[in-house]
Amino acid sequence: MNAFKKRSQRNTFARLLEAGIKKCTTPYRTYKEDLIKANTLLAACFTNMAYKEQGKLRRALQAKLVNLFDSLEGCKGFGNLSLQLIKGFALMLSPSTAREADALFVGILRKKSDSILALVGRGCLAFNRQDYIGSLGFFKSVLMAQPQAPAEVRVGMAHCFLRMGDLNSARRSFERALELNKRCPSALLGRAILKLNQRDPALYREGIDLLNAAFESDKRHPEVLSILATYYYSIGDHPMVLRLAGNAMRFTDIPELKSHICYQVARSHHATGAYDFARTYYQNAQSCAPKGYVLPLMGLAQLHLRNGEFGEARTCLETFLKALPNESSALRLLAMVYLNERSPGTADKAIQMLLHVVRKPSGSQEWDSWLNLALAYEQKGLWESAINAYEEAKRIILGQGLHIPIEWLNNQAASQMLAKQPQGALTTLNEAFSQLGSQEDNPLKSTNYLTMRYNYARVLEDLRMYDQAQLHYEDIIVGYPGYHDCHLRLGIMAMQWGELSRALEHFKDVLAIDYGNIAARTYLGDCFMKMRLSKQSLSNYSVILRSPGHSQDSYALMALGNFYLKKCQNNVMKGDLSSAKRNQENALNFYSRILQRNPRNVWAANGIGAVLSSCNYLAEGEAIFKQIVESGNHCTAASLNSAHVALELGQFKLASQTYKLCLRDFLPENCVEVMHYLARSLYGQGKSGEAKMWLLKARHLAPQDPLLMFNLALTIKKETRDILAMPKPEWDDLQRAELELNGASRYFSYIHENPPNIPARSSARASKDCQNLMAKLKDHLEQVRSLKQSDEQRIRLQEQRFQEHQRNLEEQRVQRQEEERVLRENQMAKRREVLERIKKIVNAPLQSEVPKKDSNKAKGRGRKNKQDVEEEVDQDSRKSSAKKPRKRAAAQELVTSLNRKPKSKEFISSDENSDSDEGKNLLESEPKGSLETNDINIKEA
């Protein structure tokens, strides 16, 4: 048995154990112990084999293990640790019994805390439930218990480090495992994956060598086989891919790995053109794929697109993008699917997806993304954006050192033509011609050359270089007589120049080449209609409607409806109501057929409204026109018709607003017909002045139109009446009205002498009205002139009186200012005089003391001088107060303060008794310093 075990012949070893257990039934002393050992050994063998097998073989081995454990459950030795370990690892085979296995390992560790296998089992269980920190702890416990543990323990630790993002620790663990066991396939695989993920060429080569070593170590390892298959797919060795992936599929039952292997097989078949096998394996990969694994959907979508199954491809790509919303390839493919559908809103989605791709750093340098974006913009009609996308694609492909494809330049020139950039289109086509070279190199270049020559002629036509365009078209016809598009363009150019006969010849040439050409038939019918050959026109439209696939041609039906509408209007004008009703029914029939095919055709709805309005159903017609306008679809005819109906209903304000809107937004500024209608609505609204201005503008554009001349004269006449009806018309308005009325009278006279479609009686009556208005206008002019002269004289007198009054006021003001100035000068002179006197008195020197005998005389003279000074000051103050004005209160206060008697006893009043002894004693006893003090007080005053 040991020999079998060493040679790893497990199947033979298991059969021998089973046979021994069945045959050895004779009991002996240690029979039960040996039986338990044999069963335990058999359970270990089955467990080991179950880990190596997949599918049915594994399930069969698991069933045998269950029977063994059931048979050993009642035995005495069932509780030994070895058997519990084997049972724990056997339970680990099924995810549903992982908890029971963990409980067994916990029980074993309680009995033996350093059980290596129990710790390894718990570490594996923790890793499976994504508890990487706990798993790492168990593996470290194994190393603490046994530092020389098997290399697989280091591999387990490395995987924990990988899941936690610690690549350096994972690399060291793999290296340590390889040091312990150089042929450990798991360690070789982990080390190889780390090197491959670094995206370095040298390390990539080392990683491949490690994978080969792992394959040599274990040729049944499914992950090694799968990664090697991926490598061989990258180098294009598809037979080796199929061989390796097929073997890997046999040795695994992991859903994730099995789905990936099926995907590898499918894309190898896809690359070799075996699309049926590829579809089968893509579907198998998707059926067993775990949640979030959507790579097979990309391959399925590509196969669906190849077969034209756009709906299935759209479903696959949308599901793929839910899991990987930023995948550029899927976004590009789904955008192409949306563009192919051409349904409302899909072009916008495609543009958003492609913009998301090109805005990423990696996608901004992908020329195919920019090219798809240009196609999306073209489908949306955003020609400027399409041109910019083409420019980006050209820049990228030139940066890669490649030549710009001719088709790109041709498509860009077409976008430039539609973007109204004919000069840019001409430059682009010249660049394409320079790259194309000779058209005789190969058929593809010849086709491109012919298409670009035609586009070049179209660009010249847009540039109004008609002669050169005609020469290019004729040159193409010489080289390619069957290229009928040139005949068609020549016929259209002849129609634009008014050469209808030559246009007919060109259209007939097209029909000679292609009798069923619908465009030529359509233009031929239009040409006959312009030549008023209605029978030939109707015949061509009928041929179009009888053509296969064109029985509901909208343009032909619309042309026939318009024809019968015109006849209905002519019958109504002539009073032939029966014919009008018949033509009305025919027109309604054709318009209704268009709406049955396309209910959103606003031109057909506009035709129905026009028919109803022509038959005096104005309210119904107005409702239809209003609905068309409010729908947001651009239909200028519907807007004009709504204005016409409003004009007929007397809604002049609404009509004028609509006409102005059409002239501003939809029509050219020199549209004489709409100007005429606008003037008519303004005339009805009472705005004859504004109506006259619009008619003058229209007359400048069409001076030969007699109807414009007549209506302009009528408008001038009405404006003149409005001016005369004013209570107080202005002189300038009357003069202008006189000049314009003379012109209107001449207009009526001219129309009366050269009668066009306007009745002569109307022009004669209008001319007579002008003469009568002229007479009234002259009377008004005389009255206004006299009133104006009297008003001017009155105003002139008022101005003279006002000026005279202003002069008087100015003189009074000047006189008053002069008087005030003189008065101020006098007052200032008096003040200066008073101040000078005061200064003299104050600055006068004091007398020295005299002998005692002459003291009385001296005293008398002193008092007399002082009294005289006071009297003089008093008299001066009275004189100045008599002369000065009342307003000079400040000067009065100054003089009064000088006249006021001091209250101090140090001074002797001149009114007191000079002979009193007391006064004498005071004067005699007063020291010299008292007079100095008095002098200081005077200065302060």
Secondary structure, 3 states (H helix, E strand, C coil): CHHHHHCCCHHHHHHHHHHHHHHCCCCCCCHHHHHHHHHHHHHHHHHHHHHHCCHHHHHHHHHHHHHHHHHHCCCHHHHCHHHHHHHHHHHCCCHHHHHHHHHHHHHHHHHCCCCHHHHHHHHHHHHHCCCHHHHHHHHHHHHHHCCCCCHHHHHHHHHHHHHHCCHHHHHHHHHHHHHHCCCCHHHHHHHHHHHHCCCCHHHHHHHHHHHHHHHHHCCCCHHHHHHHHHHHHHCCCHHHHHHHHHHHHHCCCCHHHHHHHHHHHHHHHHHCCCHHHHHHHHHHHHHCCCCCCCHHHHHHHHHHHHCCCHHHHHHHHHHHHHHCCCCHHHHHHHHHHHHHHCCCCHHHHHHHHHHHHHCCCCHHHCHHHHHHHHHHHHHHCCHHHHHHHHHHHHHHHHHCCCCCCHHHHHHHHHHHHHCCCHHHHHHHHHHHHHHHCCCCCCHHHHHHHHHHHHHHHHHHHHCCCHHHHHHHHHHHHHHCCCCHHHHHHHHHHHHHCCCHHHHHHHHHHHHHHCCCCHHHHHHHHHHHHHCCCHHHHHHHHHHHHHCCCCCCCHHHHHHHHHHHHHHHHHHHHHCCHHHHHHHHHHHHHHHHHHHHHCCCCHHHHHHHHHHHHHCCCHHHHHHHHHHHHHCCCCCHHHHHHHHHHHHHCCCHHHHHHHHHHHHHHCCCCCCHHHHHHHHHHHHHHCCHHHHHHHHHHHHHHCCCCHHHHHHHHHHHHHHHHHHHCCCCCCHHHHHHHHHHHHHHHHHHHHHHHCCCCCCHHHHHHHHHHHHHHHHHHHHHHHHHHHHHHHHHHHHHHHHHHHHHHHHHHHHHHHHHHHHHHHHHHHHHHHHHHHHHHHHHHHHCCCCCCCCHHHHHHHHHHHHHHHHHHHHHHHHHHHHHHHHCCCCCHHHHHHHHHHHCCCCCCCCCCCCCCCCCHHHHHHHHHCCHHHHHHHHHHHHHC
